[in-house]
């Protein structure tokens, strides 16, 4: 979901830099930490989106994803009252 997102990558880098200020770590360890934090951020975003949907809407959304209709997800969310900008800002 966040692959290729420059903003997400910069956000994660800032978190790592703030928490490890002055601490030297191996590039591989940093890359793993970055991947883990990105995954956790994705999970938080997904949880926030799902919490705004009724159960039957969650099932419909799951069907879109399972049937590889990912191009319809954003429209589906907008049509069901989910403002992605607000979710991401929250």
SULPESUL-V257572 format. One record per backbone hydrogen bond with DSSP energy under -0.5 kcal/mol. NH is the residue of the N-H (numbers start at 0). CO is the residue of the C=O. Records with the same first field share a line. If there is no record, write none. Layout:
NH->CO / CO
This chain:
4->1
5->3
8->4
9->5
10->6
11->7
12->8
13->9
14->10
15->11
16->12
17->13
18->14
19->15
20->17
22->19
29->25
30->26
31->27
32->28
33->29
34->30
35->31
36->32
37->33
38->34
39->35
40->36
41->37
42->38
43->39
44->40
45->41
46->42
47->43
48->44
49->45
50->46
51->47 / 48
52->49
57->53
58->54
59->55
60->56
61->57
62->58
63->59
64->60
65->61
66->62
67->64
68->63
71->68
72->69
73->69
75->71
76->72
77->73
78->74
79->75 / 76
80->77
81->76
82->80
83->81
86->82
87->83
88->84
89->85
